[in-house]
Amino acid sequence: MNKPSKKSALSESGSKPGSANINPNSAKKIKSFRRQKFTEKELLDQLLKGDKTALGRGITLIESNQQKHQERAQKLVEGALPHAQKSIRIGITGVPGVGKSTFIEAFGSHLIEQGKRVAVLAVDPTSSVSKGSILGDKTRMENLVKEENAFIRPSPSGDSLGGVAKKTRESIILCEAAGFDVLLIETVGVGQSETTVHSMTDFFLLLKLAGAGDELQGIKRGIIEMADAIVINKADTGNEKAAREAKLDFKRALHLYPPKESEWTPKVLLCSALYNSGISEIWELIQEYQELVKKNNYFQHNRHEQNKFWLLQTINEYLKNRFYQNPLIKKELNDQLKAIENNETTAFAAAKYLIKKYDSL
């Protein structure tokens, strides 16, 4: 009996969809590409030509936790960086069930008709049991995934900040270097993911439903404050009146918020992603926003501020990982947790003790 081959996941394409959901031209390229092994330079050359399979493999390198893969990924990102920064990054959020995937498919298809190349970085919820992706965005966007000028990458959110994939920012750089000029970054729609995606995008779009209530949105105010546009989705047959009323309600609510630093006044629009209505108006609005923020220099200012934020965030993440991965600290932490359970110390005293211990190493 033959033993199963122990191939690294990195030997496979990082964006391999099912055969039924793929453009035929891409299928031939993927089959040929997956048989080959590339250096970072060769992978970068393929990526800069717009090869989606090279892009998928590059993102797989980025997402790997293996040290040798992280070193290769770093070289790849550094090589791609001079060719990036030429896109508009659009964050899209909304509670589960609002129709994010249907909207992204309709919106992405419209953009491709306008001659754009569209990359979707969809952060998939991760199962706490199996650690695998739950939703599988490629199966939810079966028409868009067949487009030659579209790239869809679902990434399990894991335990990273607010459910947003740890390496999304580096993936953005690779997508831009591969020639994708519109990036759609979908969030899970729960927790802190909205705040994190807002910190890496140029335009933040909030999808809402009419008459759904706000019981599920304890952080509603914060999300609305971040939004550059609110879109009432599913404004179709039988729901038009409720959608129009919701639009008025949100327009009134937006007047209560302080002016944005970008000098942009957020708008409320209606759409039905299912029936493809209102989609072109949303793209026109985003172009209007882009024209304003580039004219008043907020676009570049915002990106510079985001880069500073992510520098500090990366340092925090690195220091935290070094602390928790230290063998001595692991042992001492376990001892301190037991001491807290036995009422022998307090959380603050234990923390102070562990930090002092780490500082002395």
C-alpha positions in Angstrom: 0.0 0.0 0.0 1.4 3.4 -1.1 2.0 5.9 1.7 0.4 9.3 1.2 2.8 11.9 0.0 3.8 14.4 2.7 3.8 17.6 0.6 4.0 21.0 2.2 0.9 23.1 1.6 3.3 25.6 0.0 3.8 23.2 -2.9 0.2 23.8 -3.9 -1.2 27.0 -5.3 -2.5 29.3 -2.6 -5.7 30.1 -4.5 -6.8 26.8 -5.9 -10.5 26.8 -6.5 -12.7 23.9 -7.4 -12.6 23.0 -11.1 -16.2 24.0 -11.7 -15.5 27.5 -10.4 -12.6 28.7 -12.5 -11.9 30.5 -15.7 -10.7 27.8 -18.3 -7.7 29.9 -19.3 -6.6 30.2 -15.6 -7.1 26.4 -15.1 -4.3 25.6 -17.7 -1.9 28.2 -16.1 -2.6 26.8 -12.6 -2.0 23.2 -13.6 1.4 24.1 -15.3 2.4 26.5 -12.5 1.8 24.1 -9.6 4.3 21.6 -11.0 7.1 24.1 -10.8 9.2 25.4 -8.0 10.2 29.1 -8.0 12.7 31.3 -6.2 11.4 34.5 -4.7 12.8 36.4 -7.7 11.0 34.1 -10.2 7.8 34.3 -8.2 8.0 38.1 -8.1 8.5 38.2 -11.8 5.5 36.1 -12.4 3.4 38.1 -9.9 4.4 41.4 -11.6 3.1 40.1 -14.9 -0.3 39.7 -13.2 -0.2 35.9 -12.8 -2.9 35.0 -10.3 -1.4 31.7 -9.4 1.9 33.4 -8.5 -0.2 35.8 -6.4 -2.0 33.0 -4.6 1.3 31.2 -3.9 2.8 34.4 -2.6 0.0 35.0 -0.2 0.3 31.4 1.0 3.9 32.1 1.8 2.8 35.2 3.7 0.3 33.3 5.8 2.7 30.5 6.6 4.0 30.4 10.2 7.1 28.5 9.2 10.3 30.5 9.7 11.8 29.7 6.3 8.5 30.7 4.6 8.3 33.9 6.5 11.8 34.8 5.4 10.9 34.1 1.7 7.7 36.1 2.1 9.5 39.1 3.5 11.8 39.1 0.4 8.8 38.8 -1.8 6.9 41.7 -0.1 10.0 43.9 -0.2 10.4 43.2 -4.0 6.7 44.0 -4.6 6.6 47.2 -2.5 7.9 49.6 -5.2 5.2 48.3 -7.6 2.3 48.7 -5.0 0.3 51.7 -3.8 -1.6 52.0 -7.1 -5.1 51.0 -6.1 -8.1 52.1 -4.1 -8.7 49.9 -1.0 -12.3 49.5 -0.1 -13.3 48.0 3.2 -16.8 46.3 3.3 -18.5 45.3 6.5 -22.0 44.4 7.8 -23.5 41.9 10.1 -23.8 38.3 8.9 -26.8 37.9 6.6 -26.6 41.4 5.2 -25.5 40.1 1.8 -21.8 41.0 1.8 -20.8 38.2 -0.6 -23.7 38.9 -3.0 -22.9 42.6 -2.9 -19.2 42.0 -3.6 -19.9 39.7 -6.5 -22.3 42.2 -8.1 -20.0 45.2 -7.3 -16.9 43.3 -8.5 -18.5 42.3 -11.7 -19.5 45.9 -12.4 -16.0 47.1 -11.8 -14.6 44.5 -14.2 -17.1 45.7 -16.9 -15.5 49.2 -16.3 -12.1 47.7 -17.2 -10.9 47.3 -13.6 -8.9 44.4 -12.1 -10.5 43.4 -8.8 -9.0 41.5 -5.9 -11.2 40.4 -3.0 -9.5 39.6 0.3 -12.3 38.0 2.2 -11.5 37.3 5.8 -13.3 34.0 6.6 -14.5 33.2 10.1 -12.5 30.4 11.6 -14.1 27.4 13.3 -13.0 27.3 17.0 -13.3 23.5 16.7 -11.5 22.5 13.5 -9.6 25.8 13.0 -10.7 25.7 9.3 -12.6 28.4 7.3 -16.3 28.2 7.8 -17.8 30.2 4.9 -15.6 29.5 1.9 -16.0 32.7 -0.1 -15.1 31.1 -3.4 -18.2 29.0 -3.2 -20.3 32.1 -2.4 -19.0 34.1 -5.3 -19.1 31.5 -8.1 -19.6 33.9 -11.0 -16.9 36.4 -9.9 -14.3 33.7 -9.4 -14.6 32.7 -13.1 -13.6 36.2 -14.2 -10.1 36.5 -15.6 -9.6 40.0 -14.1 -10.8 38.9 -10.6 -8.9 37.3 -7.8 -10.6 36.0 -4.6 -8.7 35.0 -1.6 -10.5 33.7 1.5 -8.3 33.7 4.6 -9.2 32.0 7.9 -9.2 34.7 10.5 -7.6 32.6 13.2 -7.0 34.3 16.5 -5.6 37.5 15.0 -6.9 40.9 16.0 -10.7 41.2 15.7 -10.9 38.3 13.3 -8.9 40.0 10.6 -6.2 37.8 9.0 -2.8 38.6 10.4 -1.1 39.2 7.1 -3.8 41.1 5.2 -1.6 44.2 4.8 1.2 42.2 3.1 -1.4 40.5 0.9 -2.7 44.0 -0.2 0.8 44.9 -1.3 1.1 41.7 -3.4 -2.3 42.3 -5.0 -1.4 45.8 -6.0 2.0 44.7 -7.4 0.1 42.1 -9.5 -1.9 44.9 -11.1 -5.2 44.8 -9.2 -6.4 48.4 -9.0 -9.5 47.9 -6.8 -9.1 45.9 -3.6 -12.2 44.8 -1.7 -11.5 43.8 1.8 -14.5 42.0 3.4 -14.7 41.7 7.2 -16.4 39.0 9.2 -18.8 41.7 10.5 -18.4 41.0 14.2 -16.0 42.1 16.9 -13.1 44.4 16.3 -12.5 43.5 12.6 -14.2 46.6 11.4 -11.7 48.8 13.3 -8.8 46.9 11.9 -10.0 46.9 8.3 -10.7 50.6 8.6 -7.0 51.1 9.5 -5.9 49.6 6.2 -8.4 50.9 3.6 -9.1 54.2 1.8 -12.9 54.0 1.8 -15.1 52.2 4.3 -18.5 51.0 3.3 -21.1 49.8 5.8 -23.9 47.5 4.5 -27.2 47.6 6.4 -30.6 46.0 6.2 -33.9 47.9 6.5 -36.0 47.0 9.5 -33.4 44.5 11.0 -33.1 46.4 14.3 -29.9 47.1 16.1 -30.0 44.4 18.7 -27.0 42.7 17.2 -24.9 45.8 17.0 -23.6 46.9 20.4 -20.8 48.8 18.6 -23.2 50.5 16.1 -22.1 54.0 16.9 -18.4 53.3 16.4 -19.0 51.5 13.0 -21.3 54.3 11.7 -18.7 56.9 12.7 -16.1 55.1 10.6 -18.3 54.7 7.5 -17.7 56.8 4.4 -21.0 55.4 3.0 -23.9 53.4 4.3 -25.6 51.2 1.8 -29.1 49.7 2.5 -28.9 46.4 0.8 -31.9 44.1 -0.3 -33.9 47.2 -1.2 -35.9 45.2 -3.7 -39.4 43.9 -4.2 -41.6 44.3 -1.2 -38.9 46.1 0.8 -38.7 49.4 -1.0 -40.7 51.4 1.6 -38.7 50.1 4.6 -35.5 50.8 2.7 -36.4 54.4 2.0 -37.4 54.9 5.6 -34.1 53.4 6.8 -32.2 55.7 4.4 -33.8 58.7 6.0 -33.1 57.5 9.5 -29.4 57.0 8.7 -29.1 60.3 7.0 -30.5 62.0 10.1 -28.2 60.0 12.3 -25.1 61.0 10.2 -25.8 64.7 10.9 -25.1 64.0 14.6 -21.5 62.9 14.0 -18.6 65.4 13.9 -17.1 66.3 10.5 -14.5 63.9 9.1 -10.9 64.9 8.7 -11.1 63.9 5.0 -13.7 66.7 4.6 -16.0 64.1 3.1 -19.7 64.0 4.0 -20.8 60.3 4.3 -23.8 59.4 2.1 -26.6 56.8 2.3 -27.5 54.8 -0.8 -30.0 52.0 -1.6 -29.1 48.9 -3.6 -30.2 45.4 -4.4 -27.2 43.3 -5.0 -29.4 40.4 -6.0 -31.1 42.4 -8.8 -28.0 44.5 -9.6 -29.6 47.8 -8.9 -27.9 50.8 -7.3 -24.4 49.2 -7.9 -23.1 51.8 -10.4 -24.2 54.7 -8.2 -22.0 53.3 -5.4 -19.0 53.2 -7.6 -19.7 56.7 -8.8 -19.8 57.8 -5.1 -16.5 56.1 -4.4 -14.9 57.9 -7.4 -16.3 61.2 -6.1 -14.7 60.5 -2.7 -11.4 59.6 -4.3 -11.3 62.8 -6.3 -11.9 64.9 -3.2 -9.3 63.2 -0.9 -6.6 63.3 -3.6 -7.3 66.9 -4.2 -7.1 67.9 -0.6 -4.1 65.5 0.0 -6.0 63.5 2.6 -5.6 60.3 0.6 -1.8 60.2 1.0 -1.9 61.6 4.5 -4.2 58.8 5.6 -2.0 56.1 4.1 1.0 57.5 5.9 -0.8 57.5 9.2 -1.9 53.9 8.6 1.6 52.8 7.9 2.8 54.4 11.2 -0.1 52.7 13.0 0.9 49.3 11.5 4.5 49.8 12.4 3.6 50.2 16.1 1.1 47.3 15.8 3.8 45.0 14.3 6.2 45.9 17.1 3.5 45.2 19.7 2.7 41.9 18.1 6.4 40.9 17.9 7.1 41.8 21.5 4.0 40.0 22.7 5.0 36.8 20.8 8.6 36.9 22.1 7.3 37.2 25.7 4.7 34.3 25.4 7.0 32.0 23.4 9.9 32.3 25.9 10.3 28.8 27.5 11.0 30.2 31.0 8.0 32.6 30.8 5.7 29.8 29.7 6.7 27.8 32.8 6.5 30.8 35.2 3.1 31.9 33.7 1.7 28.5 34.4 2.9 28.8 38.0 1.4 32.2 38.4 -1.9 31.1 37.0 -2.1 28.3 39.6 -1.1 30.8 42.3 -4.0 33.1 41.2 -6.4 30.1 41.4 -5.2 29.3 44.9 -5.6 33.0 46.0 -1.8 33.2 46.7 -1.3 36.3 44.5 -3.2 38.9 42.5 -3.3 39.3 38.7 -1.4 42.6 39.0 1.3 41.2 41.2 1.7 38.2 38.9 1.9 40.4 35.8 4.6 42.6 37.5 6.5 39.5 38.6 6.5 38.0 35.0 7.5 41.2 33.3 10.4 41.7 35.8 11.4 38.1 35.2 11.4 38.7 31.4 13.4 41.9 31.8 16.1 40.1 33.7 16.7 37.5 30.9 
